[in-house]
Amino acid sequence: MATDTQAGQEMPYQEELAGECVVDGYAVGMPQLCFDWWGNQIFWLAITLIVIFFVLSRIALPRIAAVLAERQGTITNDLAAAEDLKAKAVAAEEAYQKALVTARAEAQKIIDAAKEEIKADLNDAIAKADAEIAARAAEGEKTIAAIRSSALENVKAVAEDASKEIVAVMGGKADGKAISSAVATRMKG
């Protein structure tokens, strides 16, 4: 007969016991599959699950719940801060737009004032130039009138001299008064 050793004792190997899982209080094969030991295994499984449940519910789950609550609080605070910052950004953008509109209006006023000032300066310069041109034209007309009157006198003198010469060449004798009155009459029209 063959023998099998387990826990330091020799056990007789019997072929008729091959279908059983417990022989003389010892497990043969895998004890997890032995129906004779399932009650004991289920008892210890229940005890282990209850211990794990209490450890998780009293220690781990409260810590996890605290972390989740803190995380949710942080997210809520961050969302509120983001909304606040968004509102501030919108307000800042509106203020910027208002300032931009005000600056543009002010710039347009400055441009209009500069245009008016330039236009007034230009009108003053044109009026001054017109007055200067008018003064020079009047002076030129005076000069022309003086030249014309001196030219008429010169023409009268030249006409008198030419008439005296013509009368002398023709063989006559002319007196100066007669020639002057003839030339003056002729020049008047």
Contacts in CASP RR format, 6 or more apart in sequence:
PFRMAT RR
TARGET T0000
AUTHOR 0000-0000-0000
METHOD contacts of the structure
MODEL  1
MATDTQAGQEMPYQEELAGECVVDGYAVGMPQLCFDWWGNQIFWLAITLI
VIFFVLSRIALPRIAAVLAERQGTITNDLAAAEDLKAKAVAAEEAYQKAL
VTARAEAQKIIDAAKEEIKADLNDAIAKADAEIAARAAEGEKTIAAIRSS
ALENVKAVAEDASKEIVAVMGGKADGKAISSAVATRMKG
1 12 0 8 1.000
1 13 0 8 1.000
1 14 0 8 1.000
2 13 0 8 1.000
3 10 0 8 1.000
3 11 0 8 1.000
3 12 0 8 1.000
3 13 0 8 1.000
4 10 0 8 1.000
4 11 0 8 1.000
4 12 0 8 1.000
4 13 0 8 1.000
5 11 0 8 1.000
6 26 0 8 1.000
7 26 0 8 1.000
11 23 0 8 1.000
11 24 0 8 1.000
11 26 0 8 1.000
17 23 0 8 1.000
17 28 0 8 1.000
20 28 0 8 1.000
21 27 0 8 1.000
21 28 0 8 1.000
21 29 0 8 1.000
21 31 0 8 1.000
21 33 0 8 1.000
21 34 0 8 1.000
21 35 0 8 1.000
21 36 0 8 1.000
21 37 0 8 1.000
22 28 0 8 1.000
22 34 0 8 1.000
22 36 0 8 1.000
22 37 0 8 1.000
27 34 0 8 1.000
27 37 0 8 1.000
31 37 0 8 1.000
32 41 0 8 1.000
152 187 0 8 1.000
155 187 0 8 1.000
156 183 0 8 1.000
156 184 0 8 1.000
156 187 0 8 1.000
159 183 0 8 1.000
159 186 0 8 1.000
159 187 0 8 1.000
160 176 0 8 1.000
160 179 0 8 1.000
160 180 0 8 1.000
160 183 0 8 1.000
163 174 0 8 1.000
163 179 0 8 1.000
163 182 0 8 1.000
163 183 0 8 1.000
164 174 0 8 1.000
164 176 0 8 1.000
164 179 0 8 1.000
167 173 0 8 1.000
167 174 0 8 1.000
167 179 0 8 1.000
168 174 0 8 1.000
END
